[in-house]
Amino acid sequence: MRSMSAAGARIRPVMTLADARAAAVIFDPQRLRVARQSRKLTRSALAEQVGVSGAAVGQWEAGLVRPKAQTLLEIARVLRFPVPFFATSGRTSSNLETESSFFRSLRKSKEIDREAALAHAILLAELITVIEHHAALPALTIPDYETSPEKSNDVVDAIAIRVRQEWNLGAEPVEDMVRALELHGAVTARLELAEDVDAFSWPGIDRPIVILVADKADKARSRFDAAHELGHLVMHRHHVRPGDRDLERQAHRFASVFLIPPDRLAAEWPSGRIGWRDLVALKHRWQMSLAALLYRARDDGLLTPTTYESAIKYMSRAGWRTTEPGELGPPERPRLLAQAVDTLVQHGVTVQALTDEAQLPPDILSEYLQPPGTPGRIKVEF
């Protein structure tokens, strides 16, 4: 969205002592924590930059005391947030614990990175609330089919097929997985997360948020991530358990079946000996990675475990585990938020007005509205 970058360059966070005095009176401890975590600062690191003790930051975030106006001004400067952001909005507080979101692994990723990712989900929810003051976003129509962790693949398969049917997807490939999420009420964003933080979802209060990883340039894997998070939102939204192996297994199976139904995979799977050209063609048709197709074929009995292991070893020797043949192009891009803001601008609601209402820093707002990557193809002038 070109207008956003130009407008964003002119926007500066509010940093006046008068604003700090007003915000200090109705200071919101949770907003301080969200801002700090979004910038990946520990309490002690923030304390050092502000010139206070770590205990003081802990007391502010616990709501035991409020920072003085001059101190709040310094906090806003360090965190690069507008001072009014730290005043209470009066809305229901979001759950800031990483246990409230579907992170793939709690062992592989660092806590500070998970906290930053969740903080961005909460800031996105703030922006969505502001946008919905002015515009009607798609209704939330992601079904709720709660299932217990011990349920078999057959149960998960039936749920995935039912969602496909309810979304009128037929038996053909999902054209755009990210768009499907957005059309049914989820808000997606593609952000620069830490290397060890994979895609994740947050059920949210009003709308679910799905965060995809900006540096995962593989379209097939990114589509699978989006379908995986949809599986969590459909089956597990009321019993969030990050890193739970059974829930992750179910979400993985859901994603695979949602992207290619079992009867279609069985009908189109190459017969006889594995032909890599046939598998690449299947990859292109269903927009799924070779690795995911092989894994699924083994699970569905289309490949023996021995043949599967042999195929995976071949892929490793050929270097295909990192870069597969059959390039699918750039990952699908979230569009809902950027299009919503563009529409509001066309109807007289300026980016400046939205920024003032949301009280978000311009760099964060731009990241949400302009995800990394270049949309479409570059025109060659000659």
Beta strands, then each sheet from edge to edge (+ up, - down):
strand 1: 187-191
strand 2: 200-202
strand 3: 209-213
sheet 1: 1+ 3+ 2-
end
